[in-house]
Amino acid sequence: MIPIMVEEKPATRNRFGQPIGFAVPDWNARAAPSGAPIAGRYCSLEGLDAERHANDLHAAYGEAQDARDWTYLAAGPFASLEEHRDYLRAESAKRDPLHYAIRDSLTGKAVGTAALLRIDSANGVIEVGHIHYSPRLQRSRAGTEAMFLLMRYAFDALGYRRYEWKCDSLNAPSRRAAERYGFVFEGIFRQAMVRNGHNRDTAWYSIIDQEWPLIRSAFEHWLAPENFDSDGSQRQSLRTMRESLAGAPKP
């Protein structure tokens, strides 16, 4: 994992000489995410709608060789399209979590979902979760861009201070993804929940606003068309981009 270096705030003490957190002047509660469409180069995100997205999503998830992608999710797999549609209909009615469908720009098809949740507007804290990528989206530029678009929306458009990622501590692919995207590991919440009849210890990760400019720049460099060769393979990894930018002299 690459440590994210941020500028340390000067120590603050109150009138009793006790250490307290640094000042956040003129702070106001942030708006909740609206679910409005978010456009990118390789994909776009739009509020989940069972009638518009169920057919695409059910077909895309059905291309997986087995059901292992459902292991760490709260629901599914679904035996039929109608069962899947009913689930999506119920989830799309919620405002927290606020679910998005991820639409591939080349095919126009919905190929995955993600959500913003545990929305704490008063403190500027928000989490990304309920991430489910079909085989069409996994290990793709569109899949990486979808995560970038949600981060950018939270930090730049809404002005949140903290962006969280949580997953089962045993979910190695999710933990690798969090670290690849630049999240900082914060610890394990032991016996945090019972999921599908099994214990779940939850791994916590976050990005804070001080770290965001470097992470945003790395995503922008990685997603640029010139970072990919004629076969579509990356020239530099996202991790390498962050390392390079972190080591670059400041203007």
Summary of the structure (lengths in Angstrom):
residues: 251
radius of gyration: 19.2
end to end distance: 26.0
largest distance: 64.0
contacts: 700
relative contact order: 0.14
helix: 31%
strand: 28%
